[in-house]
């Protein structure tokens, strides 16, 4: 069992007072598909978005493990899963690649606003015919003097409807080589960048997404993150952070759900005894507990290895697969145990179930993770 320092626990506990306010009316906001600017402003003011960034740029200077520890608490305490998803997207989409690979110019220009939430960031990776196959992207960035000219379309981009800045991955070399991709920072008001209408979706409705098109969109070469052709290296690093940060939030959500389900199973009496005393119900709750603890173990141990510089490709795929499917199974079991209450919108459990489905799709589908694991253990 991991032992957290007093400092780490104090950092985590300092955010607890905000969670009730951020959860306020979460069911109604989900039903209306509302991103709440006032909640986002509060999140920014709390310092949560600044956790892993250097103090030089307005960050709090915490390491990956401490950041995850706080984000797990967010998942437990804030019932607005869409807002939680926006927080993770903000940290990993634009902030992490700029801090790790960006020039001093890019850091000075963008990181302070990302840290305090006055700038909302998004990353534009997915394309209509690419999906999890990022290397197959068709959006192009053509060199023209001191600029690149972007053309193409990105689909299902989280936070796009309200984003101020995009990290865009585009092909700068012909062919399908992953080394022909470059990452660039593009401001929303750049001529030729167009954000479509919000797309209605099953879950995470308070975290809107939309398609983004680029038509002769001119971007200065100084906005390249890293170097030309290194976009896949940037993306690989970002995706590690994305999985670790996003799915540790899911672990917090699972722990909240488990606590609520245990309490309900103890107090709800059917056929003369608490429903939790019935083996078929208790076995579901035990599975929820096992799924939670296994997910946490894989996520934190993978993060430790990643922070040490080790290759975590296999561990990351397992952690993502386990945690996303455990969250989905946990949500389904909770709905079943709560019965009619779980099926109604009022209790928020059916919302949790809809939200959990997305986790098996984004950041690489479960099928992609299984294929990757098979290849890494020598089956392909």
Buried (B, 14 or more C-beta within 10 A) or exposed (E): EEEEEEEBEEBBEBBEEBBEEBBBBBBEBBEEBBBBEEBBEBBBEBBBBBBBBBEEBBBBEBEBBBBBBBBBBBBBBBBBBBBBBBBBBBBBBBBBBBBBBBBEEBBEBBBBBBBBBEBBBBBBBBBEEBBBEBBEBBBBBEEEEEBBBBBBBBBBBBBBBBBBBBBBBBBBBEEEEBBBBBBBBBBBEBEBBBBBEBBEBEBBBBBBBBBBBBEEBBBBBEBBBBEBBBBBBBBEBBBBBBBBBBBBBBBBBBBBBBEBBBEBBEEBEEEEEBBBBBEEBBEBBEBBBEBBBBBBBBBBBBBBBBEEEEEBBBBBBBBBBBBBBBBBBBBBBBBBBBEEBBEBEEBBBBBBBBBBBBBBBBBBBBEBBEBBBEEBEEEE
